[in-house]
């Protein structure tokens, strides 16, 4: 796919999302120095984050592009290796993992939402598909690394940012906006909401049961 269809995303945009996802995953894994993750493990984690957005294809009942597309796995693995080799460089910068993660969830959310609309999925399910595509990689990353799944715990509006961006895309397309500007707007909004939530500590409150178990404190 090399052109924008009414609800389409070009191949290069998908590969950019895959590459950024792999980079973020590799940097995340490499930062866990106490886990002693080797090169292969880091590449696998990065690739998992990059291809986790393929959850959209499972939900949509279409062949996963990560399996049938010739470039996805290759780009993910190579970019994860680049992230691993540049670990020290990125470590010297002020945290890049969270901003990169915010962009990645925005991109995957936009691609998932757009693909759902292209297949005629109604508005609300299209938002759900977009949100699932956005957070799929992070869930796979946390499960692979035996970490608490961030999506299920009190945090910085991770899934909310993804769902908000997806909902905006659906609203814009429904109103007649071209797909590409709608997708770009969704990515920007998702990224901003996620970063602002991290910056200002915006969260949903923990459940009452969790609060009681933790002595009434918020996690």
QUIGI-V496028 format. One record per backbone hydrogen bond with DSSP energy under -0.5 kcal/mol. NH is the residue of the N-H (numbers start at 1). CO is the residue of the C=O. Records with the same first field share a line. If there is no record, write none. Layout:
NH->CO, CO
This chain:
5->3
8->5
11->1
14->10
15->11
16->12
17->13
18->14
19->15
20->16
21->17
22->18
23->19
24->20
25->21
26->22
27->23
28->24
29->25
30->26
31->27
32->28, 29
33->31
35->32
36->32, 33
42->38
43->39
44->40
45->41
46->42
47->43
48->44
49->45
50->46
51->47
52->48
54->51
55->52
56->53
57->54
58->54
59->55
60->56
61->57, 58
62->57
67->64
68->64
69->65
75->71
76->72
77->73
78->74
79->75
80->76
81->77
82->78
83->79
84->80
85->81
86->82
87->84
90->86
91->87
92->88, 89
93->89, 90
100->96
101->97
102->98
103->99
104->100
105->101
106->102
107->103
108->104
109->105
110->106
111->107
112->108
113->109
114->110
115->111
116->112
117->113
118->114
119->115
120->117
121->116
126->122
127->123
128->124
129->125
130->126
131->127
132->128
133->129
134->130
135->131
136->132
137->133
139->135
140->136
141->137
142->138
143->139
144->140
145->141
146->143
147->142
150->148
152->149
153->150
157->155
161->157
162->158
163->159
164->160
165->161
166->162
167->163
168->164
169->165
170->166
171->167
172->168
173->169
174->170
175->171
176->173
177->172
182->178
183->179
184->180
185->181
186->182
187->183
188->184
189->185
190->186
191->187
192->188
193->189
194->190
195->191
196->192
197->193
198->194
199->195
200->196
201->197
202->197
211->207
212->208
213->209
214->210
215->212
216->211
217->214
